[in-house]
Structure formats: C-alpha cells, structure tokens
Amino acid sequence: MKHLAVFASGTGTNFDAILKAIKNGEIDATIELVVVDKVDAPVIEKAKSQGILTFVFNPRDYENKAAYETEILKLLMAESIDLVVLAGYMRICGPTLLEAYEGRIINIHPSLLPAFQGKDAIGQAIAYGVKIMGVSIHYVDSGLDSGKIIAQACFEVGNMNAEQIETTIHAIEHGLYPRVIQQLLKGE
Ligand code: GRF
C-alpha cells in the first residue's frame, strides 16, 4: 500500500475528497501524514478525527524555510511517504523538500495554468472576464504554480455568478484530484 502525505493550510475539502476516495477503494493508498502551516486550520481536526498523524507548525517559530522543511522531511521519511499531495498549502516548497522528493510532490490550483498563478486565482480569472475556467494539477517545482502540468479540466463560465463558479471549481477538484493521484500511484 502506498503512503500519502497531504499538506494543507485551510478548510481541507480536497483532503476530504481524497480520504473519501481512499475509503471507496478509488485510491490504493493511505494518508499517513497531514502537514499544516496554520495552527487554527479546520483541516487539523479533520485529520485528527481520522487518527492521522499531523504536523502543525507556525513558520515564524523557525529560523527559515530549510529549518521547518527539515522537520517535515524527517516525518516524510519516517512514514515512508511515496507521494506528497499539496491541497491548499499556501507555501512555496524549498530545496530541502524538492531535492528529496523530486517528481513526487504535486499541487492542485484553481485556474487553467499558466494563467492566474498565485493567490485568489478564481478572483483573478473573474476580474479578467475569462469565458473558460478550470483546474490544473501539476508537479511542484521551485516556482509559484509553475511545474509541469499533469492534468487539467475546464468549463464554460456562461452567466454563473462568483459563488456558482467557486462551487463548480471545487466540484471539479474533488473529482479530478483523486483520479490523478491514483493514476500516478499506479505509474500511469
Ligand atoms: C483549492 O481550491 C485548491 O485548488 C487551492 O486551494 C484550495 C484548497 O481548498 N490550491 P481546500 O482546503 O481543499 O478546501
């Protein structure tokens, strides 16, 4: 059985979707570790209630990125993590993680990359007035949402309002991320 680590900073609806897919047998893996960089993020309780090991940290308590990533890396090794799944983790990964887990860290981003990288991608796309929106899953590199794209899905905005757009994006994410994770674990 493959081992996943999920990194998140917020609500954790993608964490929920991945966990559900595991329980339904759609992903042949277990989540062995959840890493969270915000001490009050709702995803923490979700993970704890499932008995999943959590590493919750405040980056300000560390001298630099290498210092907290060294702690994370120790846990990734200890839990024999095969794939690191970023799901709303709002930090750039540094060389400590990237070199140890090259090609084994993925992220989901709520835009059709390379458009609208960074924060509030949905708001950026709405402000731009794009007619087609979507979701991207990509390998993580040292840049901001810039790694090689693995999968994308899109939809026509039509006359949806912002709330409907967000709901649509999240529904797409929750279907696409588990499918891509399973494909990667199977080596497809
Ligand atoms: C998702 O929209 C994801 O694309 C982005 O952050 C959001 C995380 O949401 N990177 P959640 O915490 O999984 O609900």
Residues whose N, C-alpha, C, O or C-beta is under 5 A from the ligand:
A	BS01	GRF	G10 T11 G12 T13 N14 F15 A87 G88 I108 H109 P110
